[in-house]
Amino acid sequence: MLQRLTRWINQRWPLDRLLQGLLDEEVAGGASFAYSFGSIVLFLFALQALTGVFQLFYYVPTTDHAYDSINYLRTQVPFGWLIHDLHYWGANAMVVMVCAHICRVYIWGAYQPPRELTWWFGVGLFFLVLGMTFTGAPLPWDELGYWALEVGTSIAGTLPVIGLPVKELLRGGGTMNQLTLSRMFVAHVVLLPGVMAALVGAHLVAFRTSGNVGPWDPARRRRSGRFWPDQAYRDTLVITLVLVVLVGLCSFAAPPVTGPADPFDTSYQPKPEWNFLFLYQMLKLFPGNFEVLGTVGIPLLGVVAMLVIPFLDRGPERSPARRPWMMLFAAAVAATVLAFTVLGALSHPGAAAGGRNQEGGQQTGAGPPTAAPSDQVTAGRKLFSDQGCSGCHKIRGEGGTTGPQLSGDTLAGRSDDWLATQIRSPKSHFPSTVMPAYQQLDKAQIEQLVAFLKSVRGSGENTTAPAGGGAGTAPATEPSSAPRKEGEKRLPGEAATLIGHAPHGAEIFRRQCRTCHGSKGAAPVPNPGAKGGKVPSLNPISKELYSNDAATFARQIDVYLQHGAVPEGQPALKMPAFGDSHTLSQQEIAEVEAYLLSLNGVDRAQLVHPGMQPVHFFLLVVALFILGGVGAVVFRREAD
């Protein structure tokens, strides 16, 4: 039956001749695992196409649904986590393997005549792969992808003459919006894959035309083998191993969930994707008018160098030992890129005073514009944030409500010495205050904090200090955003439906909550007058609020974050209503909730309907890989 079907197809389409052309290729020097890099890249390209199509059944390319649709696929659809994670890790693996393939071709001198076209097509595919990662990162419309694209398009905007048009072309306007997401979606799903498919075909045709270059040793090159079954066996083995590794990464290192994109979140530190970190870090070497050298000069130089390499090395020698200058050049480039990538990963973008950092975003400072702050004020602002003071004190409408607002008239008439004493020993002014004494700060740090407090004095709303109060005391009157009265229905807010980013939530917790709840929520401070005498612990959290179901856990703690709480008795400290007062956005509350869940051993992005638990699936794949490998060895021995 199979023979009849094959004969019927061959009468209408050259199936046998096509298979013969693909499988009967002569491999110079015999089969080798060194030749498998190209096959791995081709497999990863097919894997990306397959998993990408599956994701399109669920993905919604709009700014208000993209993030939720991706998380629905990951958490609710059986094996959706596998599809999404394979696409994520497959993209990263493709960048690595394309680089490895180019390095292998370069070391072996496989770009020398008559293989220039093969090399150029490969270089084109390399840049297209980078383009795919650039356009794919923002599609979830999360914090990571949003700010990676913001930084990338801002860099493109620095191009001389055409910078602004290119930036607006990529964004669909002057700001990041729905048009930006739509353009990235079309480029990632239609334009770039179409060009890549054409280049892959051209690359394979050029490769088959010029033939396999073989090893650089002439004696070994005189030997030959066949693609089938020797090289095909090696390629299949390596490809299967790559697939096992990818499944392992999906099972034990899920892609980060960074929360939905929030253009107004100034606490998020933006960086580009890891494969662009070297350029991001290198740009810091070219400030001001020299920036064009980093944005245009170096990238253009790199592209030209890759294209002219076949004309710089036209000699007959392909052994690396006999091409020392080419090897030294490649080693220097590789070491530079690697070093700048590591430095970029370890670097922390510097935040501009009052807003987004200066390396790739807009300024979003709170309150009216002011003169450029002194170094003392800048350092004091950072100390104020790092010490968690904003968890209790509000400045220009932002911060906690436990202590008095510090902008406006609250600190009017207070001398530098009074402010310094209040920071070091608040009980010397107000014996009943619950404000901790910051004895650990040295004289210079105290002076910096005082300078900052003086800079905000008299700005913002006019708020009179509570009677008998001072910095660190509870307000005498309940603010308009006070917790709802007992008996009123307290419902979760929008944040309870969002899957937040725990590491980002840790930063927000440090700024807003650490003062009362202690480091990691495990060392709450005393709360005089409250039942129990302490602020409730968050790590571990009370049994009434805990749940091993992430959605239930988030809903239960969201009520307190949205509406606040007043402990029983006459407490000095009350839980601020972060949601009702708009002190935190709904996304920021979701980030804090994700962090609190992580402190109690619950993953906010836990899989609800996994189809099969990732660990079990990985073990199954490993077992099948071992069985398949044993079967292949037995088959080869019998065939020989």
Secondary structure as UniProt FT lines:
FT   HELIX           2..10
FT   TURN            11..12
FT   HELIX           15..23
FT   STRAND          26..28
FT   HELIX           33..36
FT   HELIX           37..56
FT   TURN            57..58
FT   TURN            63..65
FT   HELIX           66..76
FT   TURN            78..79
FT   HELIX           80..107
FT   TURN            108..111
FT   TURN            113..114
FT   HELIX           116..136
FT   TURN            137..140
FT   HELIX           143..156
FT   TURN            157..158
FT   TURN            160..162
FT   HELIX           163..171
FT   HELIX           178..186
FT   HELIX           187..191
FT   HELIX           192..210
FT   HELIX           218..221
FT   STRAND          224..226
FT   HELIX           227..231
FT   HELIX           232..252
FT   TURN            263..264
FT   TURN            266..267
FT   HELIX           274..276
FT   HELIX           277..282
FT   HELIX           283..285
FT   HELIX           288..290
FT   HELIX           291..292
FT   HELIX           293..297
FT   HELIX           298..312
FT   HELIX           320..322
FT   HELIX           324..346
FT   TURN            353..354
FT   TURN            358..359
FT   HELIX           375..386
FT   TURN            387..388
FT   HELIX           389..391
FT   STRAND          394..395
FT   TURN            396..397
FT   STRAND          398..399
FT   TURN            409..413
FT   HELIX           416..424
FT   HELIX           426..428
FT   TURN            431..432
FT   TURN            439..440
FT   HELIX           443..456
FT   TURN            467..468
FT   TURN            471..472
FT   TURN            480..481
FT   TURN            486..487
FT   HELIX           494..497
FT   HELIX           502..512
FT   HELIX           514..517
FT   HELIX           519..521
FT   TURN            528..529
FT   TURN            531..532
FT   TURN            539..540
FT   TURN            543..545
FT   HELIX           550..563
FT   TURN            578..582
FT   HELIX           586..599
FT   TURN            600..601
FT   TURN            604..605
FT   HELIX           614..639
//
